[in-house]
Amino acid sequence: MTLLKETLDRIKPQDREARAKAHARLEQLTMPYWALGRLLDLAEDLAGMTGSLRPPTGSKIVVTMAGDHGVTAEGVSKYPSEVTPQMVCNFVNGGAGINALARQAGARVVVVDMGVAADLSALADAGKIISRRIAAGTKNMARGPAMSREEAVKSIEAGISVALEYGSADLFGTGDMGIGNTTPSSAIVAVLSGASIREVTGRGTGIDDDQLEHKIEVIRRAIDVNRPDPRDPLDVLAKVGGYEIGGIAGLILGCASIRKPVLVDGFISTAGALIAQRLCPTAGDFMIAAHRSVERGHRVAMAALGKEPLLDLDMRLGEGTGAALAMNLVDAAVRVLTEVATFEEAAVSKADK
């Protein structure tokens, strides 16, 4: 049996009993009914995910998956592919946005080379990054499949292996790095949601109007050339995806299989989450939507995923930054569940019915 099949078989729904107990406690807290709104919804979710009325959150990890994309040859990004390995080095040196926000949240950043078009073996050998390298970037999806089906499975299983390797952590966040990766993400979301390409394609690194029109045309060509099957998420990933997107999908599936909450970052992470959800709908029980990206396709992607993000701050950086920020809300939700007294515990009179 393959690692992917084993993982899918292990994924079970949230713990209903723990959810019910958490709900019963939360509705008796010393405040008007459900006065902390979605923070209480999150607390109930966390109880269901972990099977505990004291969900652990002490150990936090943001996994930033890195990979390059052959489609950058079509001129879909303002930045060259060389930026991907340069940013990996920035992550390792602690100087990126994700490093600052992860430090604030008390989270560790783990960088995974899924297929960067540069030799990062020295960083891997030194233990500064993890190598799950499939190849030196995907092929140009505008001219044929981005990868083989076997490589798609391999990328997902690589993500699963990272989740299992760091399975002692309490809370995971997804992140990405890969110049050009909003292009495959837009293609994935268009195929899996049924939305138009224009509706899900944004400016990525800040392209102008003419470049946006070109990007839309490149995605249209990629879908026409490859004809990905929306009923087969592996086919979609293989034909118009990316190695780091597959890695994110695998990380989410791995987390779900060991009943660990995982905060899904922005647009690229949500494309990976859609692949994971289509492979196993129950995996959605363990996903927390961190934030709503300003990237225009993210609203469509979140609607397809059936999630409402916790934050909306006009962010579009990726890297796992939204996931790191939302970890603070996870901590807050747990504090409310475990530290706020009920009316009975505090000897406070309830409201008149």
Secondary structure as a PSIPRED ss2 file (coil, helix, strand):
# PSIPRED VFORMAT (PSIPRED V4.0)

   1 M C   1.000  0.000  0.000
   2 T C   1.000  0.000  0.000
   3 L H   0.000  1.000  0.000
   4 L H   0.000  1.000  0.000
   5 K H   0.000  1.000  0.000
   6 E H   0.000  1.000  0.000
   7 T H   0.000  1.000  0.000
   8 L H   0.000  1.000  0.000
   9 D H   0.000  1.000  0.000
  10 R H   0.000  1.000  0.000
  11 I C   1.000  0.000  0.000
  12 K C   1.000  0.000  0.000
  13 P C   1.000  0.000  0.000
  14 Q C   1.000  0.000  0.000
  15 D C   1.000  0.000  0.000
  16 R H   0.000  1.000  0.000
  17 E H   0.000  1.000  0.000
  18 A H   0.000  1.000  0.000
  19 R H   0.000  1.000  0.000
  20 A H   0.000  1.000  0.000
  21 K H   0.000  1.000  0.000
  22 A H   0.000  1.000  0.000
  23 H H   0.000  1.000  0.000
  24 A H   0.000  1.000  0.000
  25 R H   0.000  1.000  0.000
  26 L H   0.000  1.000  0.000
  27 E C   1.000  0.000  0.000
  28 Q C   1.000  0.000  0.000
  29 L E   0.000  0.000  1.000
  30 T C   1.000  0.000  0.000
  31 M C   1.000  0.000  0.000
  32 P C   1.000  0.000  0.000
  33 Y C   1.000  0.000  0.000
  34 W C   1.000  0.000  0.000
  35 A C   1.000  0.000  0.000
  36 L C   1.000  0.000  0.000
  37 G C   1.000  0.000  0.000
  38 R H   0.000  1.000  0.000
  39 L H   0.000  1.000  0.000
  40 L H   0.000  1.000  0.000
  41 D H   0.000  1.000  0.000
  42 L H   0.000  1.000  0.000
  43 A H   0.000  1.000  0.000
  44 E H   0.000  1.000  0.000
  45 D H   0.000  1.000  0.000
  46 L H   0.000  1.000  0.000
  47 A H   0.000  1.000  0.000
  48 G H   0.000  1.000  0.000
  49 M H   0.000  1.000  0.000
  50 T H   0.000  1.000  0.000
  51 G C   1.000  0.000  0.000
  52 S C   1.000  0.000  0.000
  53 L C   1.000  0.000  0.000
  54 R C   1.000  0.000  0.000
  55 P C   1.000  0.000  0.000
  56 P C   1.000  0.000  0.000
  57 T C   1.000  0.000  0.000
  58 G C   1.000  0.000  0.000
  59 S C   1.000  0.000  0.000
  60 K E   0.000  0.000  1.000
  61 I E   0.000  0.000  1.000
  62 V E   0.000  0.000  1.000
  63 V E   0.000  0.000  1.000
  64 T E   0.000  0.000  1.000
  65 M E   0.000  0.000  1.000
  66 A E   0.000  0.000  1.000
  67 G E   0.000  0.000  1.000
  68 D C   1.000  0.000  0.000
  69 H C   1.000  0.000  0.000
  70 G H   0.000  1.000  0.000
  71 V H   0.000  1.000  0.000
  72 T H   0.000  1.000  0.000
  73 A H   0.000  1.000  0.000
  74 E H   0.000  1.000  0.000
  75 G C   1.000  0.000  0.000
  76 V C   1.000  0.000  0.000
  77 S C   1.000  0.000  0.000
  78 K C   1.000  0.000  0.000
  79 Y C   1.000  0.000  0.000
  80 P C   1.000  0.000  0.000
  81 S C   1.000  0.000  0.000
  82 E C   1.000  0.000  0.000
  83 V H   0.000  1.000  0.000
  84 T H   0.000  1.000  0.000
  85 P H   0.000  1.000  0.000
  86 Q H   0.000  1.000  0.000
  87 M H   0.000  1.000  0.000
  88 V H   0.000  1.000  0.000
  89 C H   0.000  1.000  0.000
  90 N H   0.000  1.000  0.000
  91 F H   0.000  1.000  0.000
  92 V H   0.000  1.000  0.000
  93 N C   1.000  0.000  0.000
  94 G C   1.000  0.000  0.000
  95 G C   1.000  0.000  0.000
  96 A C   1.000  0.000  0.000
  97 G H   0.000  1.000  0.000
  98 I H   0.000  1.000  0.000
  99 N H   0.000  1.000  0.000
 100 A H   0.000  1.000  0.000
 101 L H   0.000  1.000  0.000
 102 A H   0.000  1.000  0.000
 103 R H   0.000  1.000  0.000
 104 Q H   0.000  1.000  0.000
 105 A H   0.000  1.000  0.000
 106 G C   1.000  0.000  0.000
 107 A E   0.000  0.000  1.000
 108 R E   0.000  0.000  1.000
 109 V E   0.000  0.000  1.000
 110 V E   0.000  0.000  1.000
 111 V E   0.000  0.000  1.000
 112 V E   0.000  0.000  1.000
 113 D E   0.000  0.000  1.000
 114 M E   0.000  0.000  1.000
 115 G E   0.000  0.000  1.000
 116 V C   1.000  0.000  0.000
 117 A C   1.000  0.000  0.000
 118 A C   1.000  0.000  0.000
 119 D C   1.000  0.000  0.000
 120 L C   1.000  0.000  0.000
 121 S H   0.000  1.000  0.000
 122 A H   0.000  1.000  0.000
 123 L H   0.000  1.000  0.000
 124 A H   0.000  1.000  0.000
 125 D H   0.000  1.000  0.000
 126 A C   1.000  0.000  0.000
 127 G C   1.000  0.000  0.000
 128 K C   1.000  0.000  0.000
 129 I C   1.000  0.000  0.000
 130 I E   0.000  0.000  1.000
 131 S E   0.000  0.000  1.000
 132 R C   1.000  0.000  0.000
 133 R C   1.000  0.000  0.000
 134 I C   1.000  0.000  0.000
 135 A C   1.000  0.000  0.000
 136 A C   1.000  0.000  0.000
 137 G C   1.000  0.000  0.000
 138 T C   1.000  0.000  0.000
 139 K C   1.000  0.000  0.000
 140 N C   1.000  0.000  0.000
 141 M C   1.000  0.000  0.000
 142 A C   1.000  0.000  0.000
 143 R C   1.000  0.000  0.000
 144 G C   1.000  0.000  0.000
 145 P C   1.000  0.000  0.000
 146 A C   1.000  0.000  0.000
 147 M C   1.000  0.000  0.000
 148 S C   1.000  0.000  0.000
 149 R H   0.000  1.000  0.000
 150 E H   0.000  1.000  0.000
 151 E H   0.000  1.000  0.000
 152 A H   0.000  1.000  0.000
 153 V H   0.000  1.000  0.000
 154 K H   0.000  1.000  0.000
 155 S H   0.000  1.000  0.000
 156 I H   0.000  1.000  0.000
 157 E H   0.000  1.000  0.000
 158 A H   0.000  1.000  0.000
 159 G H   0.000  1.000  0.000
 160 I H   0.000  1.000  0.000
 161 S H   0.000  1.000  0.000
 162 V H   0.000  1.000  0.000
 163 A H   0.000  1.000  0.000
 164 L H   0.000  1.000  0.000
 165 E H   0.000  1.000  0.000
 166 Y C   1.000  0.000  0.000
 167 G C   1.000  0.000  0.000
 168 S C   1.000  0.000  0.000
 169 A C   1.000  0.000  0.000
 170 D C   1.000  0.000  0.000
 171 L E   0.000  0.000  1.000
 172 F E   0.000  0.000  1.000
 173 G E   0.000  0.000  1.000
 174 T E   0.000  0.000  1.000
 175 G E   0.000  0.000  1.000
 176 D E   0.000  0.000  1.000
 177 M E   0.000  0.000  1.000
 178 G C   1.000  0.000  0.000
 179 I C   1.000  0.000  0.000
 180 G C   1.000  0.000  0.000
 181 N C   1.000  0.000  0.000
 182 T H   0.000  1.000  0.000
 183 T H   0.000  1.000  0.000
 184 P H   0.000  1.000  0.000
 185 S H   0.000  1.000  0.000
 186 S H   0.000  1.000  0.000
 187 A H   0.000  1.000  0.000
 188 I H   0.000  1.000  0.000
 189 V H   0.000  1.000  0.000
 190 A H   0.000  1.000  0.000
 191 V H   0.000  1.000  0.000
 192 L H   0.000  1.000  0.000
 193 S H   0.000  1.000  0.000
 194 G C   1.000  0.000  0.000
 195 A C   1.000  0.000  0.000
 196 S C   1.000  0.000  0.000
 197 I H   0.000  1.000  0.000
 198 R H   0.000  1.000  0.000
 199 E H   0.000  1.000  0.000
 200 V H   0.000  1.000  0.000
 201 T C   1.000  0.000  0.000
 202 G C   1.000  0.000  0.000
 203 R C   1.000  0.000  0.000
 204 G C   1.000  0.000  0.000
 205 T C   1.000  0.000  0.000
 206 G C   1.000  0.000  0.000
 207 I C   1.000  0.000  0.000
 208 D C   1.000  0.000  0.000
 209 D H   0.000  1.000  0.000
 210 D H   0.000  1.000  0.000
 211 Q H   0.000  1.000  0.000
 212 L H   0.000  1.000  0.000
 213 E H   0.000  1.000  0.000
 214 H H   0.000  1.000  0.000
 215 K H   0.000  1.000  0.000
 216 I H   0.000  1.000  0.000
 217 E H   0.000  1.000  0.000
 218 V H   0.000  1.000  0.000
 219 I H   0.000  1.000  0.000
 220 R H   0.000  1.000  0.000
 221 R H   0.000  1.000  0.000
 222 A H   0.000  1.000  0.000
 223 I H   0.000  1.000  0.000
 224 D H   0.000  1.000  0.000
 225 V H   0.000  1.000  0.000
 226 N H   0.000  1.000  0.000
 227 R C   1.000  0.000  0.000
 228 P C   1.000  0.000  0.000
 229 D C   1.000  0.000  0.000
 230 P C   1.000  0.000  0.000
 231 R C   1.000  0.000  0.000
 232 D C   1.000  0.000  0.000
 233 P H   0.000  1.000  0.000
 234 L H   0.000  1.000  0.000
 235 D H   0.000  1.000  0.000
 236 V H   0.000  1.000  0.000
 237 L H   0.000  1.000  0.000
 238 A H   0.000  1.000  0.000
 239 K H   0.000  1.000  0.000
 240 V H   0.000  1.000  0.000
 241 G C   1.000  0.000  0.000
 242 G C   1.000  0.000  0.000
 243 Y H   0.000  1.000  0.000
 244 E H   0.000  1.000  0.000
 245 I H   0.000  1.000  0.000
 246 G H   0.000  1.000  0.000
 247 G H   0.000  1.000  0.000
 248 I H   0.000  1.000  0.000
 249 A H   0.000  1.000  0.000
 250 G H   0.000  1.000  0.000
 251 L H   0.000  1.000  0.000
 252 I H   0.000  1.000  0.000
 253 L H   0.000  1.000  0.000
 254 G H   0.000  1.000  0.000
 255 C H   0.000  1.000  0.000
 256 A H   0.000  1.000  0.000
 257 S H   0.000  1.000  0.000
 258 I C   1.000  0.000  0.000
 259 R C   1.000  0.000  0.000
 260 K C   1.000  0.000  0.000
 261 P C   1.000  0.000  0.000
 262 V E   0.000  0.000  1.000
 263 L E   0.000  0.000  1.000
 264 V E   0.000  0.000  1.000
 265 D C   1.000  0.000  0.000
 266 G C   1.000  0.000  0.000
 267 F H   0.000  1.000  0.000
 268 I H   0.000  1.000  0.000
 269 S H   0.000  1.000  0.000
 270 T H   0.000  1.000  0.000
 271 A H   0.000  1.000  0.000
 272 G H   0.000  1.000  0.000
 273 A H   0.000  1.000  0.000
 274 L H   0.000  1.000  0.000
 275 I H   0.000  1.000  0.000
 276 A H   0.000  1.000  0.000
 277 Q H   0.000  1.000  0.000
 278 R H   0.000  1.000  0.000
 279 L H   0.000  1.000  0.000
 280 C C   1.000  0.000  0.000
 281 P H   0.000  1.000  0.000
 282 T H   0.000  1.000  0.000
 283 A H   0.000  1.000  0.000
 284 G H   0.000  1.000  0.000
 285 D H   0.000  1.000  0.000
 286 F H   0.000  1.000  0.000
 287 M E   0.000  0.000  1.000
 288 I E   0.000  0.000  1.000
 289 A E   0.000  0.000  1.000
 290 A C   1.000  0.000  0.000
 291 H E   0.000  0.000  1.000
 292 R C   1.000  0.000  0.000
 293 S C   1.000  0.000  0.000
 294 V C   1.000  0.000  0.000
 295 E C   1.000  0.000  0.000
 296 R C   1.000  0.000  0.000
 297 G H   0.000  1.000  0.000
 298 H H   0.000  1.000  0.000
 299 R H   0.000  1.000  0.000
 300 V H   0.000  1.000  0.000
 301 A H   0.000  1.000  0.000
 302 M H   0.000  1.000  0.000
 303 A H   0.000  1.000  0.000
 304 A H   0.000  1.000  0.000
 305 L H   0.000  1.000  0.000
 306 G C   1.000  0.000  0.000
 307 K C   1.000  0.000  0.000
 308 E C   1.000  0.000  0.000
 309 P C   1.000  0.000  0.000
 310 L C   1.000  0.000  0.000
 311 L E   0.000  0.000  1.000
 312 D C   1.000  0.000  0.000
 313 L C   1.000  0.000  0.000
 314 D C   1.000  0.000  0.000
 315 M C   1.000  0.000  0.000
 316 R C   1.000  0.000  0.000
 317 L C   1.000  0.000  0.000
 318 G C   1.000  0.000  0.000
 319 E C   1.000  0.000  0.000
 320 G C   1.000  0.000  0.000
 321 T H   0.000  1.000  0.000
 322 G H   0.000  1.000  0.000
 323 A H   0.000  1.000  0.000
 324 A H   0.000  1.000  0.000
 325 L H   0.000  1.000  0.000
 326 A H   0.000  1.000  0.000
 327 M H   0.000  1.000  0.000
 328 N H   0.000  1.000  0.000
 329 L H   0.000  1.000  0.000
 330 V H   0.000  1.000  0.000
 331 D H   0.000  1.000  0.000
 332 A H   0.000  1.000  0.000
 333 A H   0.000  1.000  0.000
 334 V H   0.000  1.000  0.000
 335 R H   0.000  1.000  0.000
 336 V H   0.000  1.000  0.000
 337 L H   0.000  1.000  0.000
 338 T H   0.000  1.000  0.000
 339 E H   0.000  1.000  0.000
 340 V C   1.000  0.000  0.000
 341 A C   1.000  0.000  0.000
 342 T E   0.000  0.000  1.000
 343 F H   0.000  1.000  0.000
 344 E H   0.000  1.000  0.000
 345 E H   0.000  1.000  0.000
 346 A H   0.000  1.000  0.000
 347 A C   1.000  0.000  0.000
 348 V C   1.000  0.000  0.000
 349 S C   1.000  0.000  0.000
 350 K C   1.000  0.000  0.000
 351 A C   1.000  0.000  0.000
 352 D C   1.000  0.000  0.000
 353 K C   1.000  0.000  0.000
